[in-house]
């Protein structure tokens, strides 16, 4: 899976999970979940936006530095190597590489049964 395919997969799963959260009160049993992890390299100045996040989303900065902000939130955050951030809002989350960096994005995902 290349970088763009991986990012698209993460975006799709986060969108799916956001819609599932809205209907959760109608379920008798929570679906099984799995922790997914994706590593991503960003060059200086690159950015990524994740439209839907929840409190299971964790961004780990493995190298370099990263600026994180959410739509409508005056609080910005800068991560350096070894630091992490757990999303505390559902608004779009923006990641900006201040230096070349390697990040890991973790989130809980529903297990898809075929």
C-alpha positions as protocol buffer text, in pm:
chain_id: "A"
residue {
  index: 1
  type: UNK
  ca { x: 0 y: 0 z: 0 }
}
residue {
  index: 2
  type: UNK
  ca { x: 154 y: 335 z: -98 }
}
residue {
  index: 3
  type: UNK
  ca { x: 136 y: 655 z: 107 }
}
residue {
  index: 4
  type: UNK
  ca { x: -171 y: 796 z: -69 }
}
residue {
  index: 5
  type: UNK
  ca { x: -360 y: 463 z: -51 }
}
residue {
  index: 6
  type: UNK
  ca { x: -280 y: 440 z: 321 }
}
residue {
  index: 7
  type: UNK
  ca { x: -403 y: 793 z: 383 }
}
residue {
  index: 8
  type: UNK
  ca { x: -723 y: 728 z: 190 }
}
residue {
  index: 9
  type: UNK
  ca { x: -782 y: 410 z: 394 }
}
residue {
  index: 10
  type: UNK
  ca { x: -735 y: 602 z: 721 }
}
residue {
  index: 11
  type: UNK
  ca { x: -971 y: 880 z: 603 }
}
residue {
  index: 12
  type: UNK
  ca { x: -1238 y: 628 z: 499 }
}
residue {
  index: 13
  type: UNK
  ca { x: -1218 y: 431 z: 826 }
}
residue {
  index: 14
  type: UNK
  ca { x: -1238 y: 749 z: 1034 }
}
residue {
  index: 15
  type: UNK
  ca { x: -1543 y: 866 z: 833 }
}
residue {
  index: 16
  type: UNK
  ca { x: -1705 y: 525 z: 879 }
}
residue {
  index: 17
  type: UNK
  ca { x: -1634 y: 523 z: 1251 }
}
residue {
  index: 18
  type: UNK
  ca { x: -1775 y: 874 z: 1292 }
}
residue {
  index: 19
  type: UNK
  ca { x: -2103 y: 768 z: 1131 }
}
residue {
  index: 20
  type: UNK
  ca { x: -2108 y: 453 z: 1344 }
}
residue {
  index: 21
  type: UNK
  ca { x: -2069 y: 659 z: 1662 }
}
residue {
  index: 22
  type: UNK
  ca { x: -2386 y: 851 z: 1575 }
}
residue {
  index: 23
  type: UNK
  ca { x: -2590 y: 529 z: 1556 }
}
residue {
  index: 24
  type: UNK
  ca { x: -2426 y: 348 z: 1846 }
}
residue {
  index: 25
  type: UNK
  ca { x: -2716 y: 400 z: 2087 }
}
residue {
  index: 26
  type: UNK
  ca { x: -2930 y: 182 z: 1858 }
}
residue {
  index: 27
  type: UNK
  ca { x: -2700 y: -121 z: 1883 }
}
residue {
  index: 28
  type: UNK
  ca { x: -2754 y: -396 z: 2135 }
}
residue {
  index: 29
  type: UNK
  ca { x: -2391 y: -500 z: 2125 }
}
residue {
  index: 30
  type: UNK
  ca { x: -2079 y: -300 z: 2044 }
}
residue {
  index: 31
  type: UNK
  ca { x: -1900 y: -427 z: 1732 }
}
residue {
  index: 32
  type: UNK
  ca { x: -1554 y: -576 z: 1780 }
}
residue {
  index: 33
  type: UNK
  ca { x: -1275 y: -321 z: 1744 }
}
residue {
  index: 34
  type: UNK
  ca { x: -908 y: -333 z: 1651 }
}
residue {
  index: 35
  type: UNK
  ca { x: -625 y: -80 z: 1699 }
}
residue {
  index: 36
  type: UNK
  ca { x: -488 y: 31 z: 1360 }
}
residue {
  index: 37
  type: UNK
  ca { x: -149 y: 200 z: 1320 }
}
residue {
  index: 38
  type: UNK
  ca { x: -10 y: 377 z: 1015 }
}
residue {
  index: 39
  type: UNK
  ca { x: 332 y: 537 z: 978 }
}
residue {
  index: 40
  type: UNK
  ca { x: 368 y: 838 z: 751 }
}
residue {
  index: 41
  type: UNK
  ca { x: 660 y: 1053 z: 640 }
}
residue {
  index: 42
  type: UNK
  ca { x: 593 y: 1421 z: 583 }
}
residue {
  index: 43
  type: UNK
  ca { x: 841 y: 1659 z: 423 }
}
residue {
  index: 44
  type: UNK
  ca { x: 889 y: 2006 z: 567 }
}
residue {
  index: 45
  type: UNK
  ca { x: 580 y: 2213 z: 484 }
}
residue {
  index: 46
  type: UNK
  ca { x: 358 y: 1915 z: 395 }
}
residue {
  index: 47
  type: UNK
  ca { x: 21 y: 1888 z: 563 }
}
residue {
  index: 48
  type: UNK
  ca { x: -265 y: 1643 z: 596 }
}
residue {
  index: 49
  type: UNK
  ca { x: -622 y: 1701 z: 710 }
}
residue {
  index: 50
  type: UNK
  ca { x: -840 y: 1439 z: 875 }
}
residue {
  index: 51
  type: UNK
  ca { x: -1204 y: 1549 z: 852 }
}
residue {
  index: 52
  type: UNK
  ca { x: -1342 y: 1314 z: 1114 }
}
residue {
  index: 53
  type: UNK
  ca { x: -1159 y: 1209 z: 1428 }
}
residue {
  index: 54
  type: UNK
  ca { x: -1260 y: 1083 z: 1769 }
}
residue {
  index: 55
  type: UNK
  ca { x: -1085 y: 1035 z: 2102 }
}
residue {
  index: 56
  type: UNK
  ca { x: -936 y: 703 z: 1987 }
}
residue {
  index: 57
  type: UNK
  ca { x: -709 y: 892 z: 1740 }
}
residue {
  index: 58
  type: UNK
  ca { x: -351 y: 931 z: 1863 }
}
residue {
  index: 59
  type: UNK
  ca { x: -76 y: 1104 z: 1666 }
}
residue {
  index: 60
  type: UNK
  ca { x: 280 y: 1007 z: 1765 }
}
residue {
  index: 61
  type: UNK
  ca { x: 576 y: 1210 z: 1639 }
}
residue {
  index: 62
  type: UNK
  ca { x: 864 y: 966 z: 1592 }
}
residue {
  index: 63
  type: UNK
  ca { x: 1107 y: 1219 z: 1441 }
}
residue {
  index: 64
  type: UNK
  ca { x: 1109 y: 1584 z: 1340 }
}
residue {
  index: 65
  type: UNK
  ca { x: 836 y: 1823 z: 1455 }
}
residue {
  index: 66
  type: UNK
  ca { x: 467 y: 1858 z: 1380 }
}
residue {
  index: 67
  type: UNK
  ca { x: 207 y: 2131 z: 1434 }
}
residue {
  index: 68
  type: UNK
  ca { x: -148 y: 2011 z: 1509 }
}
residue {
  index: 69
  type: UNK
  ca { x: -465 y: 2219 z: 1512 }
}
residue {
  index: 70
  type: UNK
  ca { x: -840 y: 2156 z: 1492 }
}
residue {
  index: 71
  type: UNK
  ca { x: -1099 y: 2367 z: 1312 }
}
residue {
  index: 72
  type: UNK
  ca { x: -1254 y: 2617 z: 1553 }
}
residue {
  index: 73
  type: UNK
  ca { x: -1002 y: 2551 z: 1831 }
}
residue {
  index: 74
  type: UNK
  ca { x: -774 y: 2839 z: 1934 }
}
residue {
  index: 75
  type: UNK
  ca { x: -534 y: 2591 z: 2096 }
}
residue {
  index: 76
  type: UNK
  ca { x: -248 y: 2475 z: 1873 }
}
residue {
  index: 77
  type: UNK
  ca { x: 0 y: 2206 z: 1962 }
}
residue {
  index: 78
  type: UNK
  ca { x: 355 y: 2132 z: 1851 }
}
residue {
  index: 79
  type: UNK
  ca { x: 493 y: 1780 z: 1886 }
}
residue {
  index: 80
  type: UNK
  ca { x: 860 y: 1689 z: 1871 }
}
residue {
  index: 81
  type: UNK
  ca { x: 1016 y: 1343 z: 1848 }
}
residue {
  index: 82
  type: UNK
  ca { x: 888 y: 1115 z: 2123 }
}
residue {
  index: 83
  type: UNK
  ca { x: 569 y: 1311 z: 2197 }
}
residue {
  index: 84
  type: UNK
  ca { x: 209 y: 1216 z: 2119 }
}
residue {
  index: 85
  type: UNK
  ca { x: -137 y: 1374 z: 2110 }
}
residue {
  index: 86
  type: UNK
  ca { x: -481 y: 1217 z: 2161 }
}
residue {
  index: 87
  type: UNK
  ca { x: -756 y: 1399 z: 1970 }
}
residue {
  index: 88
  type: UNK
  ca { x: -983 y: 1582 z: 2209 }
}
residue {
  index: 89
  type: UNK
  ca { x: -1227 y: 1724 z: 1951 }
}
residue {
  index: 90
  type: UNK
  ca { x: -1423 y: 1578 z: 1661 }
}
residue {
  index: 91
  type: UNK
  ca { x: -1360 y: 1880 z: 1437 }
}
residue {
  index: 92
  type: UNK
  ca { x: -1122 y: 1842 z: 1142 }
}
residue {
  index: 93
  type: UNK
  ca { x: -764 y: 1783 z: 1258 }
}
residue {
  index: 94
  type: UNK
  ca { x: -480 y: 1944 z: 1059 }
}
residue {
  index: 95
  type: UNK
  ca { x: -121 y: 1817 z: 1071 }
}
residue {
  index: 96
  type: UNK
  ca { x: 163 y: 2040 z: 941 }
}
residue {
  index: 97
  type: UNK
  ca { x: 526 y: 1925 z: 925 }
}
residue {
  index: 98
  type: UNK
  ca { x: 751 y: 2196 z: 1069 }
}
residue {
  index: 99
  type: UNK
  ca { x: 1051 y: 1978 z: 983 }
}
residue {
  index: 100
  type: UNK
  ca { x: 1071 y: 1652 z: 792 }
}
residue {
  index: 101
  type: UNK
  ca { x: 901 y: 1407 z: 1023 }
}
residue {
  index: 102
  type: UNK
  ca { x: 780 y: 1053 z: 1067 }
}
residue {
  index: 103
  type: UNK
  ca { x: 448 y: 1022 z: 1243 }
}
residue {
  index: 104
  type: UNK
  ca { x: 233 y: 731 z: 1350 }
}
residue {
  index: 105
  type: UNK
  ca { x: -144 y: 761 z: 1344 }
}
residue {
  index: 106
  type: UNK
  ca { x: -332 y: 519 z: 1567 }
}
residue {
  index: 107
  type: UNK
  ca { x: -707 y: 476 z: 1597 }
}
residue {
  index: 108
  type: UNK
  ca { x: -964 y: 221 z: 1705 }
}
residue {
  index: 109
  type: UNK
  ca { x: -1159 y: 76 z: 1416 }
}
residue {
  index: 110
  type: UNK
  ca { x: -1455 y: -155 z: 1385 }
}
residue {
  index: 111
  type: UNK
  ca { x: -1370 y: -502 z: 1262 }
}
residue {
  index: 112
  type: UNK
  ca { x: -1525 y: -545 z: 919 }
}
residue {
  index: 113
  type: UNK
  ca { x: -1685 y: -887 z: 882 }
}
residue {
  index: 114
  type: UNK
  ca { x: -1735 y: -1020 z: 532 }
}
